[in-house]
Amino acid sequence: MNIIAVTGGIASGKSIVLNTFMNLGAFGIDCDILSREAVIPCSKAWWEIVAVFGNAILRNDLELDRKKLGDIVFNDSGKRKILEQIIHPEVRRKCTERIAAIKKMELNAVVIIDVPLLIETGVQKEFDTVIVVYVSANTQIRRLMDRDGITEEEAQKMVALQIPLAEKRTFADYVIDNDGTREETELQVMMLFEAISSLISKSEG
C-alpha cells in the first residue's frame, strides 16, 4: 500500500487533484469530510466543542453553526488551537479506520489523502509521498474572493493563517502547479499517477 498526502492551501485546488486521482483509480480520503463527520450532533467531539464554545454556536437542528464558530476561531488563535486539539484526533482515528478498510480490499492500493494542514501539524513524515498543490499568492487570493464572496483584505487574512505555499513546496516530493486551467492540472495529475504507479510496480517486481 502506498499512502500519499495531498496538501496545499485554502483555495489552491486540492479537491480537483484528489478527485482526478480517484478518477484514475486511486482510493481517496478527504480530511475535510472526516472533520465534518467528527462533529455530528452528540458525538464526542461535538460535546467537547459545545462545552468550550457554548450553545450559541449551535443551529436549531443541533448542527454546528460553522460561520459563527469560524468567526470565533478566526479572531482568536488560542480558541482555534483548542478546536484543532478536539477535532484532529478524531479525524486521525477516522482516517486510520478507512486506510485499514482499504487495505483489506486491496493490499497494494494507492491511497490519496487530502490533508489541508499537513505541514502546519508536522505529520508529513507519516506518509510515503507528499504532493503540494501550488498556486501563486495572487491566484489564491483571487480564487478565495470569488469562491466565498469576500473582500481582498478578508482573503489575505485567511491565507495568512497558513504556511505560505511557496514554503510548503520545499516539503514536497512532487508539486502540482494549479495556476493554469483545470485541464492542465488534470494532465499533471495523470502524468504523476502514471509515474507513481510505475515506481510501485518496479518495487513489487
N, C-alpha and C positions, 0 to 999 in steps of 0.2 A: 504494500500500500504506500502510495506517495501522497503526502499531505502538504498542500500548498496554500499559503496565506496570500490573499489579495488585499492590499491596503492602499490608502491614498489620503484624500482629504474630503471635506464636505464639498459636494457638487463637482467632484473630479471625474465621476463616471464609473465608479466601482461596480455598480449594478449591471451596466452594459457588459463589462468584462466578465463578470460572474455568469450572466445569462448566456453569453456566447460560448464560454467553456462548457456549460451544461448542454447546450445545443449540439456541441461536438462530441458529447458522450461522457464528460466528466460528471462526477457527483458534486453537488453544490450545497453549501451551508451558509446561510446569511445570518450573521450575528445580530443584525438589526431586528430581524424577525424573531430570533430567540429572545432578545431583550424585551420585546413586547409580550411574548408568551410567558416570560418570567414574572410579569407583574399583573397577570389577570386577577380580577377581584377575588379576594380571600386567599390568595396564595401567600406563601411565607414572605416573599419579598414585598408583596403588596401591603401586608400588615406592618412590616418594618418601615416602609415609606410613610404610611399614614401616621405611625407613631412619631416619626420625626417631623413631618411637614404639616400634620393636622388634616382635618376633614375638608378644609377649604380647597384642597387640590383634587377633590373627587367630583365627578359628574353625578347626576341623579341616578344613573344606571350603575354606579359604583366604579366605573372605569376611571383611571387617572385622567385628569384634565391636563394633557401634555403641554398645552400652551402655558397654563398657569405654572406648572412645575418647571417648565423650561425657562420662563421669565425669572423664577426664583434662583435657579442654579446658574443662570447666565450672568447674574449680577453678584453672585456670592460663591467664590471659589471653594470655601470651606464646606458649604452645603452640597456643592457639586461633587466634591470628593466623597462625602458621606453617601450620596446617592450611588456613585460608582461602586463604592465598597459593598453596597447592598445588592446591586444588580449583577456585577461582574462575576461573582462566584456562581450564581445561578445560571448565567449564560455559559460559563465554562463547563458546568455539570451537564447541561443540555447538549452542548457541543460534543462532549465526550461520549454521551449516550448515542448520538447519531453516528459518530465515527465507528463505534462498536457495532452498530446495526449494519452499516455499510460493509464493514469487514466481514460480517457473517454472510453477506450476499455475494461479495466479490473480493477475494483476498488481495488481488493486485490492482485494486481500483485507484484511479486518480481522483483525489478529493480536493476541491477548491473551496476555501473558507474565506468569506468576506469579513475581515476584522478591521473595523474603522480605526480603532485606537491601538493597533498592533505595536507601533513604535512607542507611543506615549506610555503604554503599560509595560513595555520592555519584555514582551513574550516572543519576540521574533525568532529567538534561537530554538523555540519548541517546534518549529516547522522545518520540513525538508527543504522547502524553497520559499522565497519571499518575492512577490511581484508588487511593484509600486505603480499605481495608475497616476500618471503625471499630467498636469496642465499648468500653464503659466498662471501667475497670480492674477493678472488682469482677466484671463478667461474664467478662472474660478469665481472671482467676484461677480463678473457679468452674469454667469450662469446661475449663481445663487440668487442674484437680484431678480432674474427672470423667473426662476422656479418658485421662489417664496414671496415675490411681490414686495420686496423690502428695499430700503434705501441703500446707497453705496456705503454710507457710514455704518449701518447695521451689518451689512455683509462683511465689511472689513473687520468688525469686532468679532463676528462669528469665526472667521478664518483665523484670526489671531489667537484663538483659544487652542489651536492645534499646532503641532510642529510644522514649519513650512515644508511644502512638497519638495522644494529644492534640496532640503536637508534629508528628507525621507529617502530620496533617491540613493543616497550613499549607503543605505541599509539593504538595497535591493539586489537580488540575484538577476532579476530581469525588470526592465521598465517598459510599460505600455504608454506611449505618448497619445493622449486623448485630446490634443489641441485642435485636431483636424475634424474630418467628418466621421460619422458613425461607421460608414463603410471602411474607412481607413483604419479605424480602431479594431473593427472585427477582423480585418485581414491580418493585423499584427497578432491578434489572439490565435487565429488559425495557424499561423506560422509557428508561434510559440508552443501551441498544443502539439503540433507535429514533432517539434524538437524534443519536448519533454517525453512524449510517447516513445520516441526513438531511443532516448537515453535509458528509459525504463526497460525497453526490450533488450538492449545490449547488456544491461546489468543482470537481467534474468537469464540471459544466454550464458 
